[in-house]
């Protein structure tokens, strides 16, 4: 899934990011990274980083509206489902 950022973010190397690709499949290590977070805010940053492949420092510099919108799309993949 492609997501167009409300506010583009710039990586440390100066690359401007306007759109991110959100993966639709996650690994156990992604679940572990999010589950081992220090709190809800840290979990949201890790969740977006895992789903987009961006570093946590880039996600830290994203507009909060973009982070919240991405979390809303991604979070259902991490919620317990039916067996």
N, C-alpha and C positions, 0 to 999 in steps of 0.2 A: 504494500500500500504506500502510496506517495502522500506526503503531508507538506503543504506549503506553509512555511513559517509566517506568522503575523509580522514578526520583526526578524530580519536576517541576523545571523550570528557570525562572528569572525573567529576562525581558528587561530592558534598561536602563530602559524606560518603565514597569516594574512589572507588565507582562502576564505571567501565569503560564502556562507551556506544559506540558501534561500528555500531549499526543499530537502526533506529527509525521507529516506525509505524505511518503512517500519516492517520488520520481518514478521512473518505469520507463524513461525515455528520456533520453539525455544528448547534449550537443552537443560539438563539437570543442573549444570553449573550456573545457568542464568537464575534458576529458582533459588539455588543456594546463595548466590550473591545478593539477591533481593531479600531473602529471608533473614540473612545475617546482618542486615542493616541496623544502624544505631537508633533509628526512629523513623517516623512516617516521612519526613522531608528527605532524609538520606535514602530511604527506600524508593521514593519517587524519582530521584536523580539516577539511582542505579537502574531502575526499571527502564527509563528512557535511554540510558547509555546502552544497556543490553539489547534493547529493541532496535536501536538505530546504528549501533557500531561506533557512535561518537564517544569521545572520552568524557569522563565525568566533569572535567574542567570546562569543556565546551558546553555541556548541558547546564552547568552552574551559571554560565553567562547567557543562557537563553532567556527570553522574555517569559515571565511566569505564566502568562496566558498560553503560550506554546507548550510549556511543560505540562500544565494542567490538562490541556486538550489531548496531548499524546498519552498521558497517564490514563485518561478516560477510555481511549481506544485500546490500550495495551492491557490494562488491569484484568479484564475478563479471562485472559489466557492464563493468569496466575491464580485464579480463584478455584477452590475445590469444585470438581464436577462430579457428576454421577458416574458410578462404576458400571 
